[in-house]
């Protein structure tokens, strides 16, 4: 399993353990539209990854060079309800608190931070709202490893 999958699985596990109203509906890349009965839900979406300074830097105590990896992912709080926006806002706040309570994700990453937050209400269907927050996970590893 790759480091990226390890991180995304840890994020999913933390959101399930957080005991939010959507703890039993945490997905990685939800493919189908959210039904009313499946609301609220949390969806984790891989956005991309990169390596800063691909040539790496010498690191004392390690052979070779060390590079900085960045993983970008977003978490969406999805709701279909009479007050979907308020429900989604409460849910994304709980998600954010659960993830940043330990910004190293148990030592998997050097740092986790939040990049941006966006809200989207679906005008075509009254009572649907998605609020997404983008996160960046940073870690350092030998240049010859993932």
Buried (B, 14 or more C-beta within 10 A) or exposed (E): EEBBEEBBBBBBEBBBEBEBBBBEBBBBEBEEEBEEEBBBBBBBBBEEBEEEEEEBEEBEEEEEBBBBBBBBBBBBBBBBBEEBBEBBBBBBBBBBEBBEEEBEBEEBBBEBEBEEBEEEBEEEEEBBBBBBBBBBBBBBBBBEEE
